[in-house]
Each structure stands twice: as C-alpha cells, then as structure tokens.
Amino acid sequence: MKTYDNVVEATNDLMKRGYTANLSLEGDTIDDKDKGIHMTADDFEIDEFYRFEGPSNPSDMSIVYAVTSAKYDLKGVLVNAYGTYANNSSSAIEAKLHHKQVSNTLHGEDRPTE
C-alpha cells in the first residue's frame, strides 16, 4: 500500500495507474457523469483508500477511494469528505464506503469510522 502526503498526490498517482473516471457521490449512487453511469453499492468494489486529515482546516478531512466496476468496465477515483463536512446519507453506498471490511485487507490503521 502506498503512502501519500495529500489528496492531490493520491489522485494523480491513481490516475496514472488507470483509475481515470472522475466519480462523485450522488445520494444513493456513485456516478461517472461523463459517461452517464450511476452505480449502486452492488456495482463497484473499493480497491484502495487513503484518508487525509488537515492539521488546521476541517474541510481538508477527505478519503480518496480507488473504485472499480466490472459491470461498467471502469476504474475511477472518488473523493469524499468525512467528519464535519461528511455526507450524512444513510444509503447502502455510504454503508459500503464506511464498513470496516473495506480496510480489513488494506491498511487497518486508516479505517474510516462509522
């Protein structure tokens, strides 16, 4: 698992490694707006994630996810806030993004909290 100093460094490296879709969390789906794709929790897997905490700015609290979807044949990056600016959705998407199993095989010390 790689280590990054900031969100930009992580997203740039993931893009170089083929995670080229720019994904966004839109309520109960993760979307690739360029391709008109709306993925439910069953449509994607989280390959990697990296959590960043800004030392003095709560808006810097973000998680970068490397996401793949066999169904839609895509690899992309999703950046999501946590903490004060987190999306308060109770959807299946949020449950998958924050479920402890996401990091069981990744880096456990960075598990997103529920």
N, C-alpha and C positions, 0 to 999 in steps of 0.2 A: 504494500500500500504506500502510495506516495504521500509526501508532506508538502503542503503549500503555505505560503505566508499570507495570502489574501485571496479573495473571491476571483479577482481578475486572473491571477496566475493559474488558479484551478480551472476556470472555464476555458482559458486559452489552451492549456495542455490537453484537456478533454477533447476540445475541438480538433486538435492536431491528431488525436488518437481515434478520430472518426465519429465522435458524438457531435454531429453538426446541426441537428434540429434544435431550434430555439423554442423550448417548451414553456408553457405557463399554466399555472393552477387556476382553473376557472370553475369554482363551485364544486360540482361532483365529477369533473373530468380534468384530465391533463391534456392540453391542446397544443397541436402544432398548427398555428394559424395560417402559416404559409401554404400548407397542404390541405387545410380544412379537416384535420383529423382531431377527433375528440375521444380520448381513451378513458375507459373506466378502470377500476382497480384491477380487474382481471386481464387487462390488455397489455400490461407492461411489467417489467422487472426492474429492480434497483440493483445496479451492478456495483456501484461505489457511492459513497457520500462523504462530504467534508464539511465540518462545522467551523464557523468563524465567529469570534466574539470581538467586537470593537472595544478597545480599552476605555474609551470615554463616551462613545456615542451608541446609544441603544439601537439606532437604526442600522448599525453595522452587524447586528446579530443575524447571520444567514447560514443556511445549509445549501450546499451545492450537491445536486444529485446527478449521477450518470445513469440514464434510463435507456433501456432497450425494449423494443416491442417486436416480437416475431410476427404477430398478426399484421402489423402495418409496415414491417421491414424498415424500421428506423432506429437510430441511435441519437439521443439528444441530451441536452443539459437543461435541468430545471433548477432555478434558484428560488428558494423560499425563505421568508423571514421566520424567525421564532422569537419567543419572548414577548416583549411589549407590542411589537408590530406584527405578530403572527396572525395568520388567517385562522379565525375561530370556527371554521367549518367542522361539523361532526360527521362528514361524509366518509365513505369507505376509502376514498383517496387519502384523506388525512390519516385515517387509521393505519393504512399501509405505510405511509411515509414515516409515521412515528412509532410503529410497532417495534418492539425490542428485537424481533427476529431479523429485522433489516440489518442489524450490525453484528449478529452472532458470528458470522464468518468474516466480518470486516474488522474495523478497529473499535473494540468494545468500549474504550475509554471515551469515545465520542458519540455514544448512543444518544439519539435525540430523546428528550424527556417527554413524557405524556402530559 
